[in-house]
Amino acid sequence: QVQLVESGGGSVQAGESLRLSCVASGRIFEIKAMSWYRQAPGKQRELVAAVTTGGSTNYADSVKGRFIISRDNAKRMVYLQMNSLRPEDTAVYFCNAGVKTAMYLSESAYWGQGTQVTVSS
């Protein structure tokens, strides 16, 4: 029905930057909030940043001032610009979106498959 595909992960040195992208496709009537989560080995998945349809954003305290989330509603894409990366940012990053597949249906959450970000010191 709905697919989210992330790209842009990789391995970098501490202090460098990466930009993650996520595109939504499939049977989509409306996309609500879009978010990035991450999961490090042995840890629970955590919210990194979220952006509403209108562009309001919120961030985890650990990434405030370093990461920027943005979206392009026409392209059905969400981005995460990650600057000043730290080894503790190493994780699999997942795209998440609240999607209505029809006007009369309620919103459901969809996830991408994840993209690995590795930051070495």
C-alpha positions as MATLAB code, in Angstrom:
seq = 'QVQLVESGGGSVQAGESLRLSCVASGRIFEIKAMSWYRQAPGKQRELVAAVTTGGSTNYADSVKGRFIISRDNAKRMVYLQMNSLRPEDTAVYFCNAGVKTAMYLSESAYWGQGTQVTVSS';
ca = [
       0.000    0.000    0.000;
       2.421    2.642    1.267;
       6.185    2.420    1.035;
       8.817    4.586    2.685;
      12.346    4.326    1.336;
      15.301    5.944    3.070;
      18.649    6.829    1.550;
      21.766    8.761    2.447;
      23.220    6.743    5.290;
      26.887    5.883    5.487;
      30.079    5.988    7.508;
      31.652    9.303    8.484;
      34.131   10.753   10.935;
      33.030   12.700   13.994;
      32.273   16.303   13.120;
      31.186   15.530    9.569;
      27.712   15.767    8.072;
      25.199   13.499    6.376;
      21.815   14.113    4.812;
      19.147   11.452    4.969;
      16.215   11.376    2.579;
      12.972    9.449    2.654;
      10.352    9.229   -0.074;
       6.812    7.978    0.351;
       4.961    6.214   -2.438;
       1.913    4.076   -3.020;
      -1.728    4.592   -2.191;
      -1.550    7.950   -0.420;
      -4.401   10.353    0.144;
      -2.673   12.538    2.709;
       0.584   12.463    4.667;
       0.404   13.856    8.179;
       3.466   14.178   10.393;
       6.774   12.777    9.162;
       9.524   11.766   11.517;
      12.946   10.259   11.874;
      13.678    7.675   14.541;
      16.879    5.848   15.314;
      17.852    2.649   17.025;
      21.320    1.898   18.289;
      22.431   -1.658   19.104;
      20.930   -2.808   22.373;
      18.785    0.290   22.734;
      15.158    1.150   22.124;
      14.062    3.050   19.074;
      13.895    6.756   19.834;
      12.415    9.796   18.164;
      15.043   12.045   16.606;
      12.954   14.712   14.917;
       9.464   15.282   13.572;
       7.804   17.757   11.229;
       4.126   18.464   10.711;
       2.419   19.155    7.418;
       2.646   22.858    8.181;
       6.356   22.707    8.934;
       6.388   22.770   12.724;
       9.288   20.776   14.072;
      10.479   19.178   17.260;
      13.754   17.508   18.119;
      15.264   15.208   20.673;
      17.410   17.168   23.101;
      20.473   15.202   22.007;
      20.289   16.539   18.438;
      18.980   20.080   18.938;
      21.198   22.590   17.202;
      22.892   19.894   15.085;
      20.112   18.216   13.085;
      17.505   19.824   10.858;
      14.377   18.098    9.642;
      12.506   19.343    6.603;
       9.934   18.091    4.147;
       8.768   18.622    0.601;
       5.060   17.900    0.506;
       4.845   17.979   -3.277;
       7.563   15.340   -3.576;
       6.326   13.385   -0.536;
       9.794   13.537    0.939;
      11.319   14.193    4.331;
      14.958   14.996    4.979;
      17.287   14.967    7.954;
      20.376   17.124    7.729;
      22.799   15.872   10.347;
      25.716   18.123   11.220;
      28.518   17.840   13.755;
      27.952   14.122   13.969;
      29.142   12.265   17.064;
      29.918    8.598   17.653;
      26.799    8.389   19.821;
      24.703    9.236   16.753;
      25.604    5.827   15.330;
      22.371    3.923   14.733;
      19.939    2.691   12.153;
      17.746    5.618   11.175;
      14.109    4.991   10.274;
      11.647    7.187    8.448;
       8.108    7.264    9.803;
       4.978    8.866    8.404;
       1.343    9.099    9.379;
      -0.623    8.392    6.219;
      -4.262    8.403    5.255;
      -4.833    6.110    2.289;
      -8.353    7.444    1.716;
     -10.346   10.450    2.896;
     -12.708    8.318    4.977;
      -9.983    6.247    6.631;
      -8.046    7.106    9.759;
      -4.335    7.703    9.750;
      -1.901    4.789   10.006;
       1.809    4.782   10.764;
       4.250    3.486    8.189;
       7.954    2.781    8.513;
      10.885    2.595    6.172;
      13.395   -0.226    6.241;
      16.094    1.870    7.871;
      19.477    3.202    6.841;
      22.698    2.742    8.789;
      24.634    5.752   10.035;
      28.041    5.066   11.539;
      30.156    7.809   13.092;
      33.714    7.028   14.095;
      35.881    9.070   16.416;
];
